[in-house]
Amino acid sequence: MAGRAEPPCPAGDGLRGPGECPLSEQEEPGPRDSRTDSQPPQVPDLRLHLDAELERIGTQLRALTDAKDRLQGLLDAVLSISGELDLSAVLRRIVTTAMDLVGARYGALGVLHESGEYLKEFITAGLNEDERAALSGIPFPHGRGVLGLLIHNPEPLRVESIPSHPSSAGFPPGHPPMRTLLGVAISVRGEIYGDLYLSERSDGRPFAPEDEDIVVALAGAAGIAIENARLFGQVRDSAERFQRLLLPALPDLRPFEAATVYRPANRPNQLGGDWYDAVVLPDGAVGVMIGDVGGHDLYAAAAMARINSMLRALLYDLRNPPSQVLTQLDRTLLTTTDIPVTTVCLARIEPQETGWVLRWSTAGHFPPLLVGPDLETEYLEAEPGLPLGVSTGMERPDHTHPLPAGSILLFFTDGLVEHHARSIDEGLTALADLAATHAGRPLNEFVRVLADHHPSDGQDDMALLALRIPAATRCPRPAAPDDKER
């Protein structure tokens, strides 16, 4: 019988010998492996899935970065606010810091009246010069309209359209247009102190919930900073009152015009040892003294009071040149009490036929500043001598200088000119320039300007005593005991 024809089979495939064919005898293949039979995954679908996952991860990373930046910004803001001790500076810093955190163009902080019913103070930021000029003469808002919502309901407030809000009372003439608002109450010791208002994000969008969250967090830190500033103000005021009680009241020095200023240091609990004094002496001269006891505590303040009392008594009673009075004071202090190192400038202003003459001696103190009637300035540099409490064996010299009529003689302590970032010469030059600029003012105003715009860093207390030299050489009359009671 003839057999079935075998299907042709390629020979020499390298795996089988000649004549061997895997499909000989029409052998049916066995069960297929499901893995080899399944369809391969769709590559485009996998790529889309990976892209979506990567985008989701990227979004989360960006959100984490934004959150980290916001937290870092909040931390920087808290440190910035906490670095201020003056209350007015703290309040302004709160407003500007909140504006920076959320990118707001305008900001304000309204301080509540003690009754809690309306705003007694309104600190603004973000207004340009034209906008401020347009609002000049218009009273600040006291808490009506949308701003008043926080007063009566101190919960965070976000408004997308101020004009459309049912509580809106409109804006006064000249007010810049504002559409959005974020308001947060600030509490101090559990009581509402005021309200923080922000308006108009720089990107034009309404304020978001995350803006509200970060401003609420800032408001918590702001309340602590406000309380710290208030406590510092109370301590500073108490220290200043105590210091002023130790400072003498100047007698009537006519025909001289006199003015004084004392300012405590910018740091809390820092009583100073600076003082000034002036007295009409029995021989018709005017005695002037200014000094600085080392240290910033009660001990320094008490030492200052003792030294000033001794110096005034010695100057009045001995009628000796300033150098001899300082030498006697130094010896007396050495044998009777233990005091810190102290600098002093002691002077007598004496009448002469041609006018007034300054005779002075210093114990390590700054020289007086003379501002002439032509506004020329001159520090009366001379041998300074050793401070009190260092050595009693060194001789102290006296110095003299004529005082032109109409000139100003300024005595001051180092707190007026010393700055940690500048040399003392720079401070002295700045003071001389400032004095020449304002010498035409009334004397009381003159010394206040010097104290307000001092070139120092404010880390030490300062004392100033200024005398305007008269044209007449009539000696001032020492005040009789009965005169002091009148």
Secondary structure, DSSP 8 states (H G I E B T S, - for coil): ----------S--SSS-TT--TTGGG-------HHHHS----HHHHHHHHHHHHHHHHHHHHHHHHHHHHHHHHHHHHHHHHT--SHHHHHHHHHHHHHHHHTEEEEEEEEE-TTSSSEEEEEEES--HHHHHHHTTS----S-GGGHHHHHS-S-EEES-TTTSTT-----TT------EEEEEEEETTEEEEEEEEEEETTS----HHHHHHHHHHHHHHHHHHHHHHHHHHHHHHHHHHHHHHS------TTSEEEEEEE--SSTT----EEEEEEE-TTS-EEEEEEEESSSSHHHHHHHHHHHHHHHHHHHHH---HHHHHHHHHHHHHHH-----EEEEEEEEEEETTEEEEEEEEEB----EEE-TTS-EEE--------BTT-SSS----EEEEE-TT-EEEEE-GGGT--TTS-HHHHHHHHHHHHHHHTTS-HHHHHHHHHHT-SS-S-S-EEEEEEE--S---------HHHHH-
